[in-house]
Amino acid sequence: RMAAAPPSYCFVAFPPCSRDGLVVFGKNSARPRDEVQEVVYFAAAAHDPGSKVECTYIEIEQVPKTHAVVLSRPSWLWGAEMGANEHGVCVANEAVVTREPASESEALLGMDLVRLGLERGATAKEALDVIVALLEEHGQGGNYYEDGSSCHTFQSAFLIVDRNEAWILETSGKYWAAEKITEGVKCICNQLSLTTKIDAEHPELRNYVRSQGWWNGDSDFNFSEVFSLADDHLACCSGKESLEKQGGEVSAQAMIDILRDKDSGVCVDSESFLTTASIVSVLPQDPSFPCIHYFTGTPDPSRSIFKPFIFVDDVKLVPKVQSPSFGNDDPAKKIPRFQEKPDRRHELYKAHERARSLLENDQDKGQKLMRIMLDLEKQGLEAMEDILTRTEILDPAEVVDLFYDCVDTELKFFK
């Protein structure tokens, strides 16, 4: 049983650590090695009164209007590991273990809450309010993995970011605490990190932990100390130093470099877990500039490339990074769940897999391919840099098929 939470890493950098009025967000999603992540876009939508939305395991009330979102998600579930919405809000989650066992009964997954926060919140604080209200109403629980033989359950932590501020939200059951960040660098991983600086919390949080005998009310209230199983809640986040060393120059490229770093442990490649997808987002503090979100859509960022996405109306869909849909026949939707595992690989994933065997079997060819890929990525980064430094307003037509074209070019190189 994989009792340890997968060691994902999420980062955010604000000025003065990041460049020129930019907020830079990044996440490596560490998941079971063979799990496929897809990149999906859902347009903004209006919903009829009384309509419901079917999340991974349960159905909940829909809201009148949902924002446009782009998500990187394990392709068997409804929610997402990480993503962004049209208002420049980014959310990523972490599975965490606390002294309170996570519930096996099916409720909302932390990953469902990522998507719900993005669909319903136009600012980071709104997304946080959405997530904690849904936690209170529906709770969290259910299997985190597509595994019919055992149930892997976790509590959730979230990094919620917009152009102005970030919130670190950590939860145990329906109880939670949150810290607001507006400057410097912050990293969260698969352990609790909140200590005594708490800017918002569940109204009953302190009464609850007192009643459990976890806190006597006399000492400072330290969330990690109260909720962690062991004293492991401080040994986290090896990437934070690398970001701080950038000395005010954290950019998309710097964040990408950190996510690719295997030596630091940020880029996970272990027996049980792999970084199955990555995201980097650049959020200009000046709202007249667009936010730019880079997705890999493939495993292991050290041999994947980050491709830019910008929200515009009628953005072109990219079926080549979407997994096949099995509708109601999906083993993830039938009870008992996960009795078989369908092939969820999308076109880009398959091409990437073929290229990987080349990288492993023919070093010269492999290195040459990697150089071409990184050159392609660099062109994308430079084009985006240009968009963020020019004075005229972006013409949406210029970027409507941006992500589509990048994926298409990548596939051509693989062929």
VEXTIMAR-227624 format. One record per residue (C-alpha): residue in three letters; x, y, z. Coordinates in pm, whole numbers, padded with zeros to 5 digits, always signed. Example, Ala and Ser with C-alpha at 12.3 -4.5 7.8 and 13.67 -1.06 7.14 Angstrom:
2
ALA+01230-00450+00780 SER+01367-00106+00714 
! end
This chain:
415
ARG+00000+00000+00000 MET+00141+00340-00101 ALA+00072+00507+00228 ALA+00312+00795+00165 ALA+00158+01092-00012 PRO+00303+01144-00361 PRO+00587+01399-00338 SER+00455+01675-00565 TYR+00602+02025-00541 CYS+00423+02358-00594 PHE+00591+02699-00601 VAL+00499+03063-00624 ALA+00732+03363-00653 PHE+00627+03725-00610 PRO+00828+04041-00660 PRO+01088+04124-00532 CYS+01197+03763-00598 SER+01039+03741-00942 ARG+01097+03955-01247 ASP+00931+04283-01349 GLY+00594+04275-01179 LEU+00530+03908-01258 VAL+00389+03642-01029 VAL+00533+03301-01128 PHE+00359+02977-01032 GLY+00474+02619-01093 LYS+00388+02261-01006 ASN+00524+01914-01069 SER+00249+01659-01032 ALA+00391+01337-00883 ARG+00152+01048-00936 PRO+00164+00668-00990 ARG+00417+00605-01268 ASP+00184+00471-01535 GLU-00096+00725-01490 VAL-00171+00944-01793 GLN-00238+01317-01754 GLU-00430+01509-02017 VAL-00464+01884-02076 VAL-00826+01991-02120 TYR-01005+02320-02174 PHE-01364+02394-02073 ALA-01529+02715-02194 ALA-01722+02945-01960 ALA-02083+02829-01934 ALA-02423+02923-01796 HIS-02621+02650-01618 ASP-02993+02608-01559 PRO-03125+02659-01206 GLY-03126+02336-01008 SER-02878+02161-01237 LYS-02616+01927-01091 VAL-02254+01856-01173 GLU-02109+01509-01156 CYS-01765+01519-00995 THR-01536+01213-00973 TYR-01748+01024-00719 ILE-02043+01239-00618 GLU-02293+01478-00772 ILE-02328+01830-00628 GLU-02531+02144-00704 GLN-02407+02337-01009 VAL-02367+02718-00993 PRO-02538+02955-01242 LYS-02210+03039-01419 THR-01871+02866-01446 HIS-01549+03035-01565 ALA-01338+02905-01854 VAL-01063+02673-01724 VAL-00760+02489-01857 LEU-00662+02182-01653 SER-00391+01921-01629 ARG-00557+01614-01486 PRO-00524+01238-01441 SER-00749+01134-01727 TRP-00971+00898-01527 LEU-01113+01164-01296 TRP-01329+01477-01316 GLY-01114+01726-01126 ALA-00752+01831-01183 GLU-00406+01825-01028 MET-00350+02184-01137 GLY-00485+02445-01371 ALA-00592+02803-01431 ASN-00901+03002-01518 GLU-00972+03296-01749 HIS-00935+03544-01458 GLY-00572+03456-01389 VAL-00641+03229-01092 CYS-00416+02920-01064 VAL-00475+02632-00824 ALA-00266+02325-00748 ASN-00321+02064-00482 GLU-00107+01836-00271 ALA-00210+01511-00109 VAL-00109+01526+00258 VAL-00124+01288+00550 THR-00239+01425+00886 ARG-00302+01263+01225 GLU-00663+01230+01118 PRO-00716+00933+00882 ALA-00856+01045+00546 SER-01203+00915+00467 GLU-01247+00619+00232 SER-01613+00699+00173 GLU-01666+00868-00159 ALA-01696+01246-00139 LEU-01505+01525-00314 LEU-01140+01456-00399 GLY-00884+01730-00339 MET-00848+01725-00718 ASP-01221+01792-00766 LEU-01183+02093-00536 VAL-00905+02230-00760 ARG-01143+02238-01058 LEU-01440+02363-00856 GLY-01231+02649-00714 LEU-01119+02748-01064 GLU-01466+02722-01220 ARG-01629+02927-00944 GLY-01369+03175-00815 ALA-01262+03492-01001 THR-00985+03568-00747 ALA-00760+03351-00531 LYS-00962+03442-00221 GLU-01292+03357-00395 ALA-01151+03019-00500 LEU-01044+02955-00139 ASP-01393+03046-00012 VAL-01549+02810-00269 ILE-01322+02522-00168 VAL-01380+02552+00206 ALA-01757+02595+00166 LEU-01771+02276-00045 LEU-01552+02092+00209 GLU-01796+02190+00482 GLU-02096+02079+00278 HIS-01970+01760+00113 GLY-01644+01660+00285 GLN-01342+01501+00115 GLY-01277+01133+00060 GLY-01247+00844-00182 ASN-00968+00672-00372 TYR-00691+00901-00503 TYR-00566+00639-00748 GLU-00717+00432-01026 ASP-00666+00117-00823 GLY-00929-00153-00779 SER-00724-00351-00527 SER-00689-00091-00252 CYS-00815+00251-00148 HIS-00553+00526-00116 THR-00690+00825+00071 PHE-00536+01159+00164 GLN-00618+01499+00307 SER-00552+01802+00085 ALA-00339+02114+00073 PHE-00375+02381-00196 LEU-00172+02663-00343 ILE-00415+02922-00481 VAL-00265+03214-00673 ASP-00380+03520-00866 ARG-00211+03836-00998 ASN-00208+03997-00653 GLU-00178+03735-00383 ALA-00155+03366-00300 TRP-00320+03154-00034 ILE-00184+02834+00112 LEU-00482+02631+00227 GLU-00429+02316+00435 THR-00709+02083+00536 SER-00785+01784+00753 GLY-01136+01652+00700 LYS-01353+01963+00689 TYR-01121+02163+00915 TRP-00874+02404+00758 ALA-00637+02697+00798 ALA-00490+02934+00541 GLU-00205+03180+00506 LYS-00195+03475+00267 ILE+00126+03550+00073 THR+00199+03869-00121 GLU+00578+03870-00154 GLY+00881+03642-00173 VAL+00888+03274-00253 LYS+00672+02994-00119 CYS+00684+02620-00174 ILE+00439+02355-00063 CYS+00487+01981-00087 ASN+00329+01669+00058 GLN+00358+01779+00421 LEU+00176+02042+00621 SER+00361+02374+00623 LEU+00139+02627+00805 THR+00265+02715+01149 THR+00147+03010+01359 LYS+00084+03267+01082 ILE-00279+03191+01002 ASP-00484+03450+00815 ALA-00812+03257+00788 GLU-00940+02937+00948 HIS-01243+02715+01005 PRO-01452+02886+01277 GLU-01452+02570+01492 LEU-01089+02471+01427 ARG-00946+02552+01770 ASN-01242+02413+01964 TYR-01218+02093+01764 VAL-00847+02030+01826 ARG-00895+02112+02195 SER-01177+01859+02220 GLN-00944+01600+02060 GLY-00676+01678+02318 TRP-00425+01784+02047 TRP-00379+02136+02180 ASN-00421+02271+02531 GLY-00502+02631+02437 ASP-00207+02771+02635 SER+00073+02751+02377 ASP+00074+02930+02040 PHE-00153+02751+01796 ASN+00075+02588+01535 PHE-00128+02416+01262 SER+00145+02177+01143 GLU+00244+02076+01495 VAL-00116+02010+01590 PHE-00210+01815+01277 SER+00112+01641+01164 LEU+00175+01279+01250 ALA+00544+01326+01325 ASP+00802+01602+01333 ASP+00841+01578+00958 HIS+00657+01895+00871 LEU+00962+02118+00835 ALA+01196+01912+00617 CYS+01021+02025+00301 CYS+01085+02206-00019 SER+01433+02178-00155 GLY+01340+02395-00453 LYS+01273+02703-00243 GLU+01645+02781-00196 SER+01705+02757-00571 LEU+01429+03010-00633 GLU+01560+03245-00364 LYS+01909+03226-00515 GLN+01774+03377-00838 GLY+01797+03718-00670 GLY+01487+03886-00807 GLU+01511+03716-01145 VAL+01257+03434-01116 SER+01099+03398-01460 ALA+00916+03124-01649 GLN+01253+02978-01752 ALA+01386+02975-01395 MET+01071+02797-01273 ILE+01098+02542-01556 ASP+01463+02474-01463 ILE+01366+02406-01103 LEU+01085+02170-01205 ARG+01337+01976-01420 ASP+01584+01927-01135 LYS+01611+01559-01040 ASP+01903+01605-00798 SER+01697+01827-00567 GLY+01411+01575-00565 VAL+01169+01831-00713 CYS+01148+01627-01034 VAL+01029+01291-00900 ASP+01132+00971-01072 SER+01116+00688-00817 GLU+00998+00330-00799 SER+00638+00424-00718 PHE+00606+00780-00845 LEU+00687+00991-01148 THR+00629+01357-01231 THR+00346+01277-01474 ALA+00283+01639-01579 SER+00397+01994-01504 ILE+00268+02349-01526 VAL+00427+02694-01508 SER+00214+03010-01509 VAL+00322+03371-01544 LEU+00072+03622-01407 PRO+00155+03988-01479 GLN+00048+04214-01194 ASP-00063+04467-01454 PRO-00405+04338-01568 SER-00369+04483-01918 PHE-00127+04198-01997 PRO-00245+03838-02046 CYS-00156+03551-01811 ILE+00046+03274-01979 HIS+00019+02909-01875 TYR+00273+02651-01988 PHE+00180+02281-01983 THR+00387+01972-02065 GLY+00100+01722-02106 THR+00366+01448-02081 PRO+00568+01285-01801 ASP+00908+01395-01670 PRO+00968+01764-01738 SER+01340+01695-01790 ARG+01244+01532-02120 SER+00923+01722-02193 ILE+00863+02067-02327 PHE+00651+02343-02181 LYS+00394+02476-02427 PRO+00214+02809-02380 PHE-00163+02860-02350 ILE-00343+03197-02332 PHE-00716+03236-02262 VAL-00903+03396-02553 ASP-01256+03344-02684 ASP-01295+03043-02915 VAL-00951+02909-02825 LYS-00874+02610-03047 LEU-00921+02273-02873 VAL-00631+02027-02875 PRO-00764+01668-02901 LYS-00407+01536-02931 VAL-00346+01597-02559 GLN-00688+01463-02458 SER-00731+01103-02352 PRO-00998+00887-02514 SER-01338+00910-02346 PHE-01515+00593-02237 GLY-01840+00758-02125 ASN-02052+00554-01887 ASP-01855+00240-01973 ASP-01552+00385-01799 PRO-01443+00144-01520 ALA-01385+00455-01304 LYS-01760+00527-01323 LYS-01891+00175-01255 ILE-01938+00026-00909 PRO-01725-00157-00798 ARG-01476+00084-00949 PHE-01152+00023-01136 GLN-01215-00341-01219 GLU-01005-00291-01530 LYS-00771-00025-01661 PRO-00844+00101-02012 ASP-00568+00249-02230 ARG-00592+00620-02155 ARG-00288+00736-02353 HIS-00344+01037-02579 GLU-00156+01098-02904 LEU+00111+01323-02757 TYR+00169+01075-02472 LYS+00220+00788-02718 ALA+00457+00990-02937 HIS+00649+01093-02626 GLU+00673+00729-02518 ARG+00819+00629-02856 ALA+01067+00915-02835 ARG+01167+00804-02487 SER+01271+00462-02609 LEU+01480+00638-02871 LEU+01639+00855-02600 GLU+01720+00541-02404 ASN+01846+00328-02693 ASP+02032+00572-02915 GLN+02203+00842-02716 ASP+02319+01052-03009 LYS+01980+01057-03177 GLY+01813+01110-02842 GLN+02029+01409-02751 LYS+01978+01560-03094 LEU+01599+01526-03059 MET+01611+01680-02710 ARG+01811+01978-02843 ILE+01553+02036-03117 MET+01272+02012-02859 LEU+01436+02258-02621 ASP+01494+02496-02909 LEU+01123+02478-02990 GLU+01042+02551-02625 LYS+01281+02847-02624 GLN+01108+02997-02928 GLY+00778+02972-02742 LEU+00922+03136-02430 GLU+01073+03419-02637 ALA+00748+03481-02824 MET+00564+03501-02489 GLU+00831+03733-02348 ASP+00759+03959-02645 ILE+00385+03961-02566 LEU+00461+04062-02206 THR+00694+04348-02300 ARG+00517+04510-02598 THR+00301+04815-02553 GLU+00010+04734-02784 ILE-00277+04517-02666 LEU-00266+04151-02767 ASP-00481+04057-03067 PRO-00669+03739-02963 ALA-00647+03603-03319 GLU-00271+03585-03274 VAL-00294+03325-02995 VAL-00621+03143-03060 ASP-00434+02835-03184 LEU-00112+02891-02986 PHE-00125+02576-02772 TYR-00263+02373-03063 ASP+00024+02474-03288 CYS+00288+02400-03023 VAL+00150+02049-02965 ASP+00126+01994-03340 THR+00487+02100-03397 GLU+00605+01879-03112 LEU+00424+01579-03263 LYS+00584+01648-03602 PHE+00931+01642-03446 PHE+00857+01312-03275 LYS+00751+01159-03605 
! end
